[in-house]
Amino acid sequence: MTDDPDPAVSAEELQALVDRAPLEASARGLRVLPAVMAEPQVFFMGPEVSLDDALDVAAASGAAFVSVGEEFFDAADFLDDVNEVPASIRSAAASHDGDRTSMDVRWIAAGTSYAYWAKAAWWRDLTAELAESQEDEEERRERHRRYRQTRTWELIRAAIADPGIRGAKPSSRKPLVEAFIRGQVGPDDEEAAAYAKVWGPKHVSEAWREAYALLDQTAVHFITDLREDEAWQRVKWKPTERRDVVRRFAISRTGGWAPTDVWVQEMDRRAAPTK
């Protein structure tokens, strides 16, 4: 036995096994016939098990015949549906196109299916290298996804916190959010910016609605404090100036979020003094 977790043989050794298998089988009184076999119940792996030992088992178990098979490399099939293949792997695959990848000897004895199989070391190594490159690519894509997601939310949160966006009229915020995001990004942030420009206005609107929902819930206190405000007292008999005070007072109570004209008019109506 060998310590190699995935044993394989050189291309020259593989060729020698293919050449020897029919001769060694015949020398043991075994016929060599082409056949389609069921999946083996007993599996011998070369070079952990030698071809001679495997054929000795076939003869001793009373096999009526053995079947010798070969597999050949198809570079196009090997790389089919694989994304981002490194140039070195693509070149190596092309250089082995049509080469023998493995050979097997199969037989059935007493209802049990057996197989001896040996594969080329270059095929083992190329397969492992491709798998590793795909794992690396998956990790790279996952890192990119995490960065894009994090950066998208950074841009959205920055837009939500921006005083200019908060202080703008709700109806004019969308282009301001998009412009703000465009001004924050570098070459590596284009994808995140695209997501942020789609979702940013929605989240800004949600933050505004939350602020004014809370203000509406405490409207009684808001009106009381508004009427006590010196600026409101000075203009309380002047509707236009009074509504400006209501707007500024609302902005101060919501962390900078500007109200809609409809909200200002309604709150002004509720707070207006009576003669």
Secondary structure, DSSP 4 states (H G I P E B T S, - for coil): --S-SS--B-HHHHHHHHHHHHHHHHHTT-EE-----PPPSEEEETTTS-HHHHHHHHHHTT-SEEEEEEEE--HHHHTTT--S--HHHHHHHHHTTT-EEEEEEEEEETTEEEEEEEEBHHHHHHHHHHHHHHHHHHHHHHHHHHHHHHHHHHHHHHHHH-HHHHHS-GGGHHHHHHHHHHHH--GGGHHHHHHHHHHHHHHHHHHHHHHHHHHHHTHHHHHHHHHH-HHHHHHTT-HHHHHHHHHHHHHHHTTSPPPPHHHHHHHHHHH----
